[in-house]
Amino acid sequence: MPLTPIPASRVQQTAPGAKAFVLWLEEVGLSDLSLVGGKNASLGEMIRHLTQQGISVPYGFTTTAYTYRHFLQANGLEAQLAAILDAVNPTDVQSLQECGRKARTLLLEAPFPPEVEAQIRMAYRILGERYSHEPDVAVRSSATAEDLPEASFAGQQETYLNVHGEASVLESCKRCFASVFTDRAISYRAAKGFDHLAIDLSVCIQKMVRSDKASSGVMFSLDPETGFPGVVLVSAAYGLGENVVQGTVNPDEYIVFKPTLAQGHRTILHKRLGSKAQRMVYAGGTHQTKNLPVPHWEQEAFALSDDEVLQLARWAVLIEEHYTQVRGVYTPMDIEWAKDGLSGELFVVQARPETVQSQKSRQTLCTYRLTGTLKQPEPLITGRSVGNAIGQGKARVILGVQQLEQFQPGEVLVTDRTDPDWEPIMKKASAIVTDQGGRTCHAAIIARELGIPAIVGTEQGTALLQSGQAVTISCATGDVGRVYNGLLPFAVEEVHLEQLPRTRTRILMNVGNPEEAFGLAAIPNDGVGLARLEFIIANHIKIHPLALLHPEQITDRETQAQLSRLTRAYPDKSRYFVDRLAQGVGMIAAAFYPKPVIVRLSDFKSNEYAHLIGGARFEPLEENPMLGWRGASRYCDPRFEEAFALECEALRLVRGEMGLTNVILMIPFCRTPQEGRQVLARMAQQGLVRGVQGLEVYMMCELPSNVILADQFSEIFDGFSIGSNDLTQLTLGLDRDSALVARLFDERDAAVKRMIAMAIQTFKAHGRKVGICGQAPSDYPDFAQFLVEQGIDSISLNPDSVLKTLLEVARVEGIV
C-alpha cells in the first residue's frame, strides 16, 4: 500500500547519517551496510528502487550501528565483553555456552540510554500513524557483517515476531543486541575470522505481514543445489515463515524457468507437494507464537496458486537483476516472502545475496559416484538431497540441544531438524540427515555453506537410523538423497572445463532423469540427443495412462489404493499423467535451453507397460515384446490412441505454455514410411504439427527397413538418430535380452557398421541431420572414430562417457 514518507527529522534528534539513532528504511540502501547491516540495507534498497516496479515490501524503521555502539559505551560493556570473549574456546561446546550466557546477560541487564529509548518510542508511534493503528511488528537483527556475498551469517542473530507496543519493541531490540553473542554467532565468527567486537548490530522494526493467516516461505533466484541460474526455486508452507526457515515443516516446492517466464510463458517446471503438517500463528501476548496442526485436507492442497508462484518468481528476477546491476557482478538472491491473510497481498520481507553457489568456480566440474557394484543396494531412507556430494561415517542421533556434547568429529548428524544453535557441531559433521525441512531450510543452507551433503525431510531418519551405525549419504543422483547401510566405496572426479576442446562433431547427452538435468547441464555439451519418456513415466508417474483414463476398469483393491494415493491431488486423474510428464520433460528442456533437446516418444514394450500400476489390465501377452506392439505401432492403434493423446498434450504444454520450443520430438520403432505418415497425422490432430512454431520431428533409425528406405523416410522426417542397440540386434538376428547369444552382440560387427555407414550417407545426401544415441561410442573409442570418419553430425552419450568421448572425437578430428 502506498504510504507518504515521513521526514527523518520527526525522529532524528542527533546528527544525521553515521550519528543517527533511528532511520526510516527508505532512507537507507546498499551503500549503508556499515550503518544498518546487510538485512536492513537490503530492505531499504528494495523500498527505494523496486516498489515502483510492483514489489511490495513492508515499511518500517531501523536503529543504526551507532545506536548499538552507543549502547555498549554508555554502559561500559566493551572491556567486559572483551574479557569474556578472550577466554572462549569456540570448538568446545561447554566453553561456548558459558561464554555466550555471560555476554548476553551483560547486555540484557544494561538499560537503554534515555536518548535512544526516546527515539525508538517516537519512531514506533509514527509507524502507527502511517498504518492508522498501533501495528504488530517484526523486530529483526541486522549485523554489519551479515548477508555478505562471501558469508551469509544466516540465522546468527535473533528475530522476534508478533511484537506489539512500545515496551515490547524496546525489550525485543535489546534481545536482538544480546543475540550478537549467541553461541552459534560466536562460533561462526571464529570460523570465518571476524573480530567479535568489530561487529555492530542494527535492528529493523517492520510492519508484520499476517502470514499466520496465510502462507510464507523462501525463494532462491537459482537452483541452490547445482547453481543452475535459469530457475527460481520457491518453497511455501502455511503460517509464519520461521517454520520454513528453520526446517520445522516439509514445504511445497515450485521451480520456475526464468528465460521463458520473461517471454510471458507460465513456465512452472515442477511442483512438489510438501506435508506442511503444522503452521506457526500468533499466540496471545506480544512476541508469542505457537504451532498448530494443519488439517489433512489443507496438507493435500498447495499453499500457493500458480499465479502467486509466477508473481513471486517475477519478483525474484527483478530483485536479482537490480542487485546484479548495482554490484556489477551476477548476484543470485536468497529471498523471504510472506502472504498477508487479511489482504491477500504478497510481500518480500528479506532479500540477501546467495553465498554458496555464487562463490563457486564454474570452470571446475566435480562429480561423485558410488563404485564397486553394478547395482546399488536399496537405501535405508530417502529425502531431499542438498548438494551433489557423497559423505559417510557413523551416525549420531541427536534429539535435543542437551545432547550436542555427544557429537564427535566426522560423524553423520541425524536429527529432527537443526537451528542456528546447532552450527558448532554441524561444522564437525561429515553429513547431515533430518526428519523435517525442505531445500531452503536452515540445515540445507548451512550444509551448502560447509560443503557437506545433507538429506532433509526424510520424515523417519531418527527412527530408522541408530547411533554408531555406519552409513553412506549420497546426494549424487539428483534431488532424491539416499542413505545406505555401511561405508560404500565411491569416487570423486574433477575436470577443468576451460581445458576441453570444441569439436566439429556435436557432442550431446542421453538424459532420462529430470532430477539430474540441472547438474548434468554443467558438463560441456551441445544439447540432449535422447530424452526417454519411459524413465519419467516409470519413475515419476508410475501408472499406466489407460488406468488413469479408465479407473473404473481397475477392480483390484490394492491397485485402486495405489492409484488413489498417487493421484490424490487430481480430481481429473488423466491430468496427473499430463502434468507430471510435462514437468519432467520441461525440467530437461529447461536445463539445456536453448540447445536442442530430442525427446523420444514412449517406447515401452507390452511387458514393460504391464508392470506399471494398472498396466496388466490393458496390455496383451506377447511371446516376443521386443518385436511386437511398441513405438509407432501403438500411437495410431484404437487400443492406445487416447493414451497417446495424453502424451501429445503434455508435449504441447512444454512447447506452448512453457515456451520450451527447443524440444524436438522423435518417433521410435517406425517400421514403414506409411506408418510414419500416420503418426505425423495423428500428432497433428493433437496440435503437434511438424513445421508449425518450428517443430521438428525426428525418427529413430533402428530397423534395417529404416536404412534400406532411408531416402523415403527422409521425405517425412527432419532428422534421424541411429539406435545402435536395436539396429545391431535386428541386423544380426539377436535377442539382446537373451544371455544365450549375448556373446554375439557387437555393434562393431561389419554388417552393423555397413548399415550405419549406409544410413549416414543416405540421410546426409538428402540434407537431413543424423546422429547416434546408442551405447557403442561410449564403450568403444574405435567405434567413435568410425562414426566421425563417416561424417556423422552428432554423437549422444551417457553423461559419464561425455568427457572421454569428447577427447577421442577431438583426437580423430585433429584438434588435440
C-alpha positions in Angstrom: 0.0 0.0 0.0 1.5 3.4 -0.9 2.3 5.5 2.2 3.5 9.0 2.5 7.2 9.1 3.5 7.8 10.5 7.0 10.7 13.0 7.2 13.5 11.7 9.3 13.6 15.0 11.1 10.5 13.9 13.0 12.5 11.3 14.7 16.2 12.2 14.4 17.4 14.5 17.1 21.1 13.7 16.8 23.4 14.4 13.9 22.3 12.8 10.6 23.9 9.8 8.9 26.5 7.9 10.9 25.4 9.5 14.2 21.7 8.8 13.8 20.0 6.5 16.3 17.0 5.8 14.0 16.4 5.9 10.3 13.4 5.0 8.1 14.0 2.1 5.8 13.5 4.3 2.7 16.4 6.5 3.9 19.0 3.6 3.5 20.3 1.4 0.8 23.1 -1.0 -0.2 25.7 1.7 0.4 24.7 1.9 4.0 25.7 -1.6 5.0 28.2 -0.4 7.7 25.4 1.8 9.1 22.4 -0.6 9.2 23.8 -4.0 8.3 23.1 -6.2 5.3 19.5 -7.1 6.0 18.3 -3.5 6.6 20.4 -2.0 3.8 18.7 -4.5 1.5 15.2 -3.7 2.7 15.8 0.0 2.2 17.3 -0.7 -1.3 14.1 -2.6 -2.3 11.8 0.1 -0.9 13.7 2.8 -2.7 14.1 1.2 -6.0 11.8 -1.8 -6.5 8.5 -0.9 -5.0 7.8 1.2 -8.1 8.2 -2.0 -10.2 5.4 -3.6 -8.2 7.3 -5.4 -5.5 5.6 -5.0 -2.1 7.9 -4.6 0.9 6.5 -3.8 4.4 7.5 -0.4 5.8 9.5 0.2 9.0 12.5 1.8 10.6 15.9 0.8 11.8 18.2 1.5 14.6 21.8 2.1 13.4 25.2 0.6 14.2 25.9 3.8 16.1 22.9 3.1 18.3 24.4 -0.3 19.3 27.9 1.1 19.8 26.5 4.0 21.9 24.5 1.4 24.0 27.7 -0.6 24.7 29.8 2.5 25.5 27.1 4.2 27.7 27.0 1.1 29.9 30.8 0.4 29.8 30.4 -3.1 28.3 33.2 -3.3 25.8 36.0 -4.1 28.1 33.9 -6.7 30.0 32.9 -8.4 26.8 36.5 -8.5 25.6 37.5 -10.3 28.7 34.7 -12.9 28.3 35.4 -13.5 24.6 39.2 -13.8 25.1 38.6 -16.8 27.3 36.3 -18.8 24.9 37.3 -21.9 23.1 35.0 -21.9 20.1 35.5 -25.6 19.4 34.3 -26.6 22.9 30.5 -26.7 23.4 30.7 -26.1 27.1 33.0 -23.1 26.8 30.8 -21.6 24.1 27.7 -22.0 26.1 29.3 -20.4 29.2 30.8 -17.5 27.3 27.6 -16.8 25.4 25.5 -16.8 28.5 27.7 -14.3 30.3 27.9 -12.0 27.3 24.2 -12.0 26.7 23.4 -11.4 30.4 25.6 -8.3 30.3 23.6 -6.7 27.5 20.1 -7.8 28.8 20.7 -6.3 32.2 22.0 -2.9 30.8 19.5 -0.1 30.4 18.9 1.8 27.2 20.3 5.3 27.2 17.3 7.7 27.6 18.0 9.4 24.2 18.0 6.1 22.4 14.8 4.9 24.1 13.0 8.1 23.2 14.0 7.8 19.5 12.7 4.2 19.2 9.4 5.1 21.0 8.8 8.1 18.7 9.5 6.1 15.6 7.1 3.3 16.6 4.4 5.9 17.1 5.0 7.4 13.7 4.8 4.0 12.1 1.4 3.6 13.8 0.3 6.9 12.1 1.4 5.5 8.7 -0.9 2.5 9.2 -3.6 4.3 11.2 -3.2 1.9 14.2 -0.5 0.8 16.6 1.0 -2.0 14.4 2.2 -5.5 15.1 5.8 -5.6 14.1 8.6 -7.9 13.4 11.9 -7.0 15.1 14.8 -8.3 13.1 18.6 -8.2 13.8 20.9 -7.0 11.0 24.6 -7.2 11.7 27.1 -5.2 9.8 28.8 -8.4 8.8 25.6 -10.1 7.7 24.3 -11.1 4.2 27.6 -10.5 2.6 28.2 -12.3 -0.7 31.0 -14.3 0.8 29.4 -15.1 4.2 25.7 -15.2 4.9 25.7 -15.2 8.8 22.3 -16.8 8.3 20.3 -17.1 11.5 23.1 -16.0 13.7 21.1 -13.2 15.4 17.5 -13.3 16.6 14.2 -12.2 15.1 11.0 -11.6 17.1 7.6 -11.8 15.6 4.2 -10.5 16.7 5.7 -7.7 18.8 3.1 -5.1 19.9 3.5 -1.9 22.0 6.4 0.4 22.8 7.7 -1.5 25.8 7.8 -4.8 23.9 9.6 -3.2 20.9 12.3 -1.9 23.3 12.6 -5.3 25.0 12.9 -7.0 21.6 15.5 -4.5 20.4 17.7 -5.3 23.5 17.2 -9.0 22.9 18.5 -8.5 19.4 21.5 -6.7 20.7 22.2 -9.6 23.1 21.9 -12.1 20.2 25.2 -10.8 18.8 26.6 -13.2 21.4 24.6 -16.3 20.8 26.7 -19.5 21.0 26.4 -20.1 17.2 27.3 -16.5 16.4 30.5 -16.6 18.4 31.4 -19.9 16.8 30.6 -18.7 13.3 32.6 -15.5 13.6 35.6 -17.5 15.0 35.4 -19.9 12.0 35.1 -17.0 9.5 37.9 -14.9 11.1 35.7 -12.0 12.2 36.5 -9.9 15.3 33.7 -10.3 17.8 33.8 -6.7 18.9 34.2 -5.2 15.4 30.7 -6.4 14.6 27.9 -3.8 15.2 24.1 -4.6 15.1 21.2 -2.7 13.6 17.6 -3.6 14.4 14.7 -3.4 12.0 11.2 -2.7 13.3 9.0 -3.7 10.4 5.2 -4.0 9.9 4.2 -7.6 10.3 2.7 -9.4 7.4 -0.2 -11.5 8.7 1.1 -14.7 7.1 -0.1 -16.5 10.2 -3.4 -16.4 8.4 -2.0 -17.4 5.0 1.4 -18.7 3.9 5.1 -17.8 3.7 8.4 -19.2 2.5 11.7 -18.7 0.9 12.9 -18.5 -2.7 16.2 -18.6 -4.5 16.8 -17.0 -7.9 18.9 -20.0 -8.9 18.9 -23.7 -8.1 20.6 -23.8 -4.7 22.0 -27.4 -5.2 23.6 -27.1 -8.7 24.0 -23.4 -9.1 21.9 -23.6 -12.3 21.0 -19.9 -12.9 17.9 -20.4 -15.1 15.3 -21.0 -12.5 13.7 -19.7 -9.4 13.0 -22.2 -6.6 10.0 -21.2 -4.4 9.2 -23.0 -1.2 5.9 -22.4 0.7 4.1 -23.5 3.9 1.2 -22.3 6.0 1.7 -19.7 8.7 4.6 -17.6 9.7 7.9 -18.1 7.8 10.0 -19.4 10.7 8.9 -23.0 10.1 10.2 -23.0 6.6 13.5 -21.2 7.5 14.2 -23.5 10.5 13.1 -26.6 8.7 10.2 -27.4 11.1 8.0 -28.4 8.2 8.4 -30.0 4.8 7.2 -27.3 2.5 5.7 -27.3 -1.0 8.3 -26.6 -3.7 8.0 -25.0 -7.1 10.6 -24.5 -9.9 10.0 -21.7 -12.4 12.1 -21.2 -15.6 13.3 -17.6 -15.9 14.0 -17.2 -19.6 10.6 -18.2 -20.9 8.9 -16.5 -17.9 10.3 -13.3 -19.2 8.7 -14.0 -22.5 5.3 -14.2 -20.9 5.0 -18.0 -20.6 3.7 -19.8 -17.5 6.8 -21.9 -17.0 6.3 -23.7 -13.8 8.6 -26.7 -14.5 7.9 -28.6 -11.3 5.6 -28.7 -8.4 6.2 -30.9 -5.3 3.5 -31.2 -2.6 5.0 -31.0 0.9 3.4 -32.3 4.1 3.1 -28.9 5.8 2.0 -30.6 8.9 1.9 -27.5 11.1 1.5 -23.8 10.9 3.0 -21.1 13.2 0.5 -18.5 14.4 0.2 -15.7 16.9 -0.2 -16.9 20.5 -1.9 -14.4 22.7 0.6 -12.0 24.1 3.2 -9.9 22.4 6.1 -11.7 20.6 4.4 -15.0 21.4 3.9 -17.7 18.7 2.8 -21.3 18.6 2.5 -24.2 16.2 -0.9 -25.7 15.3 -1.6 -28.9 13.3 -2.7 -28.4 9.7 -5.9 -30.3 8.8 -5.3 -33.2 6.4 -7.3 -31.6 3.6 -5.1 -28.5 3.7 -1.9 -30.5 3.7 -3.1 -32.1 0.5 -3.5 -28.7 -1.2 -0.7 -26.5 -2.5 -0.1 -23.4 -0.3 0.1 -21.1 -3.3 -1.8 -20.8 -6.6 0.1 -20.9 -9.9 -0.5 -17.2 -10.4 1.1 -16.5 -7.0 4.1 -18.7 -7.7 4.6 -16.9 -11.0 4.3 -13.4 -9.4 6.9 -14.4 -6.7 9.2 -15.7 -9.5 8.9 -12.4 -11.4 9.8 -10.5 -8.3 12.9 -12.7 -7.7 14.0 -12.0 -11.2 13.6 -8.2 -10.7 15.5 -8.3 -7.4 18.3 -10.4 -8.9 18.6 -8.0 -11.9 18.7 -5.0 -9.7 21.4 -6.3 -7.3 23.4 -7.6 -10.3 23.3 -4.1 -11.9 24.2 -2.3 -8.6 27.1 -4.7 -7.7 28.3 -5.1 -11.3 28.6 -8.8 -10.9 26.0 -11.6 -11.3 24.2 -11.7 -7.9 21.7 -14.6 -7.3 19.4 -13.9 -4.4 18.0 -15.7 -1.3 14.6 -14.1 -0.6 12.0 -14.5 2.2 8.4 -13.8 1.3 5.0 -13.7 3.1 1.4 -13.6 2.1 -1.0 -11.5 4.2 -4.1 -13.5 5.0 -6.1 -10.3 5.7 -5.5 -8.5 2.4 -4.3 -11.5 0.2 -1.2 -9.5 -0.8 2.2 -11.0 -1.3 5.3 -9.2 0.3 9.0 -9.6 0.2 10.3 -9.4 3.8 14.0 -10.0 3.3 16.5 -10.4 0.4 20.2 -11.2 0.6 22.9 -12.4 -1.8 23.2 -16.2 -2.1 26.5 -17.1 -0.7 27.4 -20.7 -1.8 26.9 -21.3 -5.5 27.7 -17.8 -6.4 31.2 -18.2 -4.9 32.0 -21.5 -6.7 34.2 -21.7 -9.8 32.3 -22.5 -13.0 35.5 -23.8 -14.6 35.8 -26.9 -12.5 33.4 -29.8 -12.5 33.4 -32.1 -9.5 31.3 -35.2 -9.7 30.7 -38.0 -7.1 29.6 -41.6 -7.9 29.2 -44.8 -6.0 31.5 -47.6 -7.2 32.2 -51.2 -6.6 28.9 -52.7 -7.8 26.7 -52.5 -10.9 23.5 -52.4 -8.9 23.3 -50.2 -5.8 21.7 -51.6 -2.7 18.3 -50.5 -1.6 18.6 -47.3 0.5 17.5 -47.3 4.2 15.7 -44.0 3.8 15.4 -41.2 1.2 14.7 -37.5 1.4 15.5 -34.2 -0.4 19.2 -34.0 -1.4 21.3 -31.0 -0.6 24.4 -30.6 -2.8 25.8 -33.3 -5.1 28.4 -34.9 -2.8 28.7 -38.3 -1.0 29.6 -38.5 2.7 29.9 -41.3 5.2 30.6 -42.1 8.8 29.0 -43.3 12.0 25.5 -42.0 12.6 24.9 -39.9 15.7 21.2 -39.4 16.5 20.8 -36.1 18.4 17.3 -35.3 19.6 17.9 -32.1 21.5 20.5 -29.4 22.3 21.2 -31.1 25.6 22.9 -33.9 23.6 25.2 -31.7 21.5 28.2 -32.6 23.5 27.9 -36.3 22.5 28.7 -35.4 18.8 32.1 -36.4 17.6 34.0 -35.0 14.6 33.4 -36.9 11.3 30.1 -38.4 12.4 26.8 -38.1 10.4 24.4 -35.9 12.3 20.9 -37.4 12.4 18.2 -35.2 13.9 14.6 -34.0 13.6 15.8 -30.5 12.4 18.5 -28.0 13.1 18.5 -24.4 14.1 21.4 -21.9 14.4 22.3 -23.2 17.9 23.5 -26.5 16.3 26.1 -24.9 14.0 29.1 -25.6 16.2 28.6 -29.4 15.8 27.4 -29.1 12.1 30.8 -27.9 11.3 32.2 -31.2 12.6 29.8 -33.4 10.6 30.6 -35.5 7.5 27.0 -35.3 6.5 23.5 -34.3 7.9 20.2 -36.2 7.9 17.0 -34.5 9.1 13.4 -35.7 9.5 11.9 -32.3 8.6 12.7 -29.4 6.3 13.0 -28.6 2.6 15.8 -27.4 0.4 15.6 -23.8 1.8 15.7 -24.8 5.5 18.4 -24.0 7.9 20.1 -27.4 7.7 20.2 -27.2 3.9 21.7 -23.6 3.9 24.4 -24.4 6.3 25.3 -27.8 4.7 25.8 -26.0 1.4 27.9 -23.4 3.0 30.0 -26.1 4.7 30.2 -28.1 1.5 28.9 -31.3 3.1 26.0 -33.5 1.8 22.7 -33.3 3.6 19.4 -35.1 3.2 16.4 -33.3 4.6 12.7 -34.2 5.0 13.3 -37.9 5.4 10.4 -38.0 8.0 11.9 -41.1 9.7 15.6 -40.7 9.8 15.8 -40.5 13.6 13.5 -43.6 13.9 15.3 -45.8 11.4 19.0 -44.9 12.0 20.9 -45.7 15.1 23.9 -44.0 16.8 27.1 -45.9 15.9 25.6 -47.3 12.7 28.0 -46.9 9.7 26.1 -45.2 6.8 26.8 -43.6 3.4 24.9 -40.4 2.5 24.6 -40.0 -1.3 23.3 -36.8 -2.9 25.0 -37.6 -6.3 21.9 -38.6 -8.3 19.5 -35.7 -8.5 17.2 -34.2 -5.9 16.5 -37.5 -4.1 19.1 -38.2 -1.4 19.7 -41.7 -0.3 21.1 -43.2 3.0 22.7 -46.6 2.6 23.8 -49.0 5.2 27.6 -49.4 5.5 30.5 -47.5 4.1 30.1 -47.9 0.3 33.1 -47.2 -1.9 32.8 -44.0 -4.0 34.9 -42.0 -6.4 35.3 -38.2 -6.9 36.3 -36.8 -10.3 37.4 -33.3 -11.0 37.6 -31.8 -14.5 38.9 -28.4 -15.5 36.4 -27.3 -18.2 38.5 -24.5 -19.7 41.0 -27.1 -20.9 38.5 -29.0 -23.0 38.4 -28.6 -26.8 35.5 -27.8 -29.0 34.8 -30.5 -31.7 33.1 -30.2 -35.1 31.0 -33.3 -34.3 28.3 -32.2 -31.9 28.5 -33.9 -28.5 25.1 -34.4 -27.0 23.9 -36.3 -23.9 21.4 -39.0 -23.2 19.3 -37.7 -20.2 16.4 -39.6 -18.7 16.1 -38.4 -15.1 14.7 -34.8 -14.8 16.1 -34.6 -11.3 19.6 -34.8 -12.6 19.2 -32.4 -15.5 20.4 -29.1 -13.9 23.6 -30.7 -12.7 24.2 -32.5 -16.0 23.8 -29.3 -17.9 27.2 -28.2 -16.5 29.0 -30.9 -18.4 30.2 -29.4 -21.8 27.6 -30.4 -24.3 25.6 -29.4 -27.4 22.3 -30.4 -26.1 20.3 -33.6 -25.5 20.3 -36.3 -28.1 17.9 -38.6 -26.3 15.5 -37.9 -23.5 13.4 -41.0 -22.8 9.8 -40.6 -21.8 9.9 -44.1 -20.3 12.1 -43.0 -17.4 9.6 -40.2 -16.5 6.6 -42.5 -16.9 8.1 -45.4 -14.9 9.7 -43.3 -12.1 7.6 -40.2 -11.8 4.1 -41.2 -13.0 4.2 -45.0 -12.3 0.7 -45.5 -13.6 -0.4 -46.9 -16.9 -2.1 -44.0 -18.9 -5.2 -46.1 -19.7 -5.6 -46.9 -16.0 -5.9 -43.1 -15.4 -8.3 -42.7 -18.3 -10.5 -45.7 -17.2 -10.0 -46.1 -13.5 -13.4 -47.8 -13.3 -11.9 -50.8 -15.1 -9.4 -51.4 -12.2 -11.0 -53.9 -9.8 -8.0 -55.0 -7.8 -8.2 -53.1 -4.4 -4.5 -52.8 -3.9 -4.1 -51.3 -7.4 -7.0 -49.0 -6.7 -5.4 -47.8 -3.5 -2.0 -47.1 -5.2 -3.8 -45.2 -8.0 -5.8 -43.1 -5.5 -2.7 -42.4 -3.3 -0.6 -41.1 -6.2 -3.4 -39.0 -7.8 -4.9 -37.6 -4.6 -4.4 -34.0 -5.7 -6.0 -34.6 -9.1 -9.8 -34.9 -9.4 -9.2 -35.5 -13.2 -6.8 -38.4 -13.0 -5.6 -38.0 -16.6 -4.3 -34.6 -15.6 -1.9 -36.3 -13.3 -0.3 -38.0 -16.3 -0.2 -34.9 -18.4 1.2 -32.6 -15.7 3.8 -35.0 -14.4 5.0 -35.8 -17.9 5.1 -32.1 -19.0 7.0 -31.2 -15.8 9.6 -34.0 -16.3 10.2 -33.1 -20.0 10.2 -29.4 -19.1 12.9 -29.8 -16.5 15.2 -31.5 -19.0 14.4 -29.0 -21.8 14.9 -26.0 -19.5 18.2 -27.3 -18.2 19.7 -27.3 -21.7 17.7 -24.4 -23.2 18.1 -23.0 -25.9 20.2 -26.0 -27.1 18.2 -28.8 -28.8 16.6 -31.5 -26.7 15.4 -34.5 -28.6 12.5 -36.2 -26.8 11.8 -39.7 -27.9 8.1 -40.6 -27.6 7.2 -43.6 -25.4 8.8 -46.9 -26.4 7.7 -49.3 -23.7 7.2 -52.9 -24.7 3.9 -54.5 -23.6 5.6 -56.4 -20.8 7.1 -53.2 -19.5 3.8 -51.3 -19.7 2.2 -54.2 -17.9 4.5 -53.6 -14.9 3.1 -50.1 -14.4 0.2 -49.6 -11.9 -2.9 -50.9 -13.6 -1.0 -51.9 -16.7 -1.8 -55.6 -16.6 -5.5 -54.8 -17.3 -4.7 -53.1 -20.6 -1.7 -54.9 -22.0 -1.6 -58.1 -24.2 0.6 -61.1 -23.6 3.2 -61.3 -26.3 5.7 -64.0 -27.0 8.4 -61.5 -28.1 7.5 -58.0 -26.9 10.8 -56.7 -28.3 9.4 -57.2 -31.8 5.8 -56.6 -31.0 3.4 -53.7 -30.1 5.8 -50.9 -29.4 6.8 -47.4 -30.6 5.0 -46.1 -33.7 2.6 -49.1 -34.0 0.9 -48.1 -30.8 0.2 -44.4 -31.5 -2.5 -44.8 -34.1 -3.9 -48.1 -32.7 -7.5 -47.6 -31.4 -6.5 -49.6 -28.3 -3.8 -47.0 -27.4 -4.6 -43.7 -29.3 -6.3 -42.0 -26.3 -3.2 -42.7 -24.2 -1.0 -41.3 -26.9 -3.2 -38.2 -26.9 -2.2 -37.6 -23.3 1.4 -37.8 -24.3 0.9 -35.3 -27.1 -1.0 -32.9 -24.7 1.9 -33.0 -22.3 4.4 -32.2 -25.1 2.2 -29.5 -26.4 2.2 -27.9 -22.9 6.0 -28.0 -22.9 6.4 -26.3 -26.2 3.4 -24.0 -25.9 2.6 -22.9 -22.4 6.1 -23.4 -21.1 7.7 -21.9 -24.3 10.3 -24.6 -24.5 10.5 -24.7 -28.3 14.0 -26.3 -28.2 12.2 -29.6 -27.8 12.4 -31.8 -30.9 10.1 -34.9 -31.0 11.4 -38.3 -32.1 9.4 -41.3 -33.2 10.8 -44.7 -32.2 10.5 -48.1 -33.9 8.8 -46.9 -37.1 8.6 -49.8 -39.5 7.4 -48.2 -42.7 7.1 -44.8 -44.3 3.4 -45.2 -44.3 3.4 -45.7 -40.6 5.5 -42.6 -40.2 3.0 -40.5 -42.1 0.1 -41.9 -40.0 1.9 -40.9 -36.8 2.6 -37.4 -38.1 -1.1 -37.1 -39.0 -2.2 -38.3 -35.5 0.2 -35.8 -33.9 -1.2 -33.0 -36.0 -4.7 -33.9 -34.8 -3.3 -33.4 -31.3 -1.9 -30.0 -32.1 1.7 -31.0 -32.8 2.1 -30.0 -36.4 5.5 -30.5 -38.0 6.9 -27.1 -39.1 4.5 -25.1 -37.0 6.3 -22.9 -34.4 9.5 -24.5 -35.5 8.5 -28.0 -34.5 10.9 -30.6 -35.9 10.2 -34.3 -35.8 13.0 -36.9 -36.0 12.8 -40.7 -36.3 14.9 -43.4 -34.6 16.9 -45.3 -37.3 17.0 -48.7 -35.6 15.5 -51.2 -38.1 17.0 -52.5 -41.3 14.0 -51.1 -43.1 14.9 -47.6 -41.9 18.3 -48.0 -43.6 17.1 -49.6 -46.8 14.3 -47.0 -47.3 16.3 -44.1 -45.8 15.6 -42.0 -48.9 11.8 -42.4 -48.4 12.0 -41.7 -44.6 14.0 -38.6 -45.4 11.0 -37.2 -47.2 8.9 -37.5 -44.0 11.2 -36.5 -41.1 13.6 -33.7 -40.3 16.4 -35.8 -38.8 17.4 -39.2 -37.6 19.1 -40.8 -34.6 20.7 -44.2 -35.1 19.7 -46.6 -32.3 22.7 -48.9 -32.4 21.4 -51.4 -29.9 18.2 -52.3 -31.7 19.9 -52.0 -35.1 22.5 -54.4 -34.0 20.0 -57.0 -32.8 17.9 -56.8 -35.8 20.7 -56.8 -38.3 22.3 -59.9 -36.7 19.1 -61.6 -35.7 19.8 -61.5 -32.0 17.6 -61.1 -29.0 19.7 -58.6 -26.9 17.8 -59.7 -23.8 19.0 -63.3 -24.2 22.1 -64.4 -22.3 22.4 -67.4 -24.6 23.5 -65.2 -27.6 24.9 -62.2 -25.7 28.5 -63.1 -26.8 27.5 -62.4 -30.4 26.1 -58.9 -29.8 28.7 -56.4 -31.1 27.9 -53.0 -32.7 31.3 -53.2 -34.4 30.3 -56.2 -36.5 31.0 -55.5 -40.2 27.3 -55.9 -41.1 26.2 -53.4 -38.5 28.9 -50.9 -39.4 27.9 -51.1 -43.1 24.3 -50.5 -42.2 25.3 -47.4 -40.2 27.5 -46.1 -42.9 24.7 -46.5 -45.5 22.3 -44.7 -43.2 24.6 -41.7 -42.6 25.4 -41.4 -46.3 21.8 -41.5 -47.5 20.4 -39.2 -44.8 23.1 -36.6 -45.5 22.7 -36.9 -49.2 19.0 -35.9 -48.7 20.0 -32.9 -46.5 18.9 -34.5 -43.2 20.6 -34.3 -39.8 21.8 -37.6 -38.5 23.2 -38.6 -35.1 23.6 -41.7 -32.9 22.3 -42.3 -29.4 23.4 -45.9 -28.8 25.9 -47.1 -26.3 28.6 -48.2 -28.7 30.6 -44.9 -29.0 30.6 -44.7 -25.2 32.1 -48.2 -24.9 34.5 -48.3 -27.9 36.8 -45.5 -28.9 37.4 -47.1 -32.3 33.6 -47.0 -32.9 33.5 -43.3 -32.2 36.4 -42.9 -34.6 34.4 -44.8 -37.3 31.4 -42.5 -36.8 33.4 -39.3 -37.2 35.1 -40.7 -40.3 31.6 -41.4 -41.8 30.7 -37.7 -41.2 28.0 -38.2 -38.6 26.6 -34.8 -37.3 26.3 -35.7 -33.6 27.0 -38.3 -31.0 24.8 -38.6 -28.0 26.3 -40.2 -24.9 25.6 -41.3 -21.4 26.7 -38.4 -19.1 29.6 -40.4 -17.6 31.1 -41.0 -21.1 30.8 -37.5 -22.5 34.3 -36.2 -21.5 36.3 -39.2 -22.5 34.5 -39.5 -25.8 34.8 -35.8 -26.4 38.6 -36.1 -26.2 38.6 -39.1 -28.5 36.5 -37.2 -31.1 38.8 -34.2 -30.8 41.8 -36.5 -31.4 40.2 -38.0 -34.6 39.3 -34.6 -35.8 42.9 -33.5 -35.3 42.0 -30.8 -32.7 44.2 -32.4 -30.0 
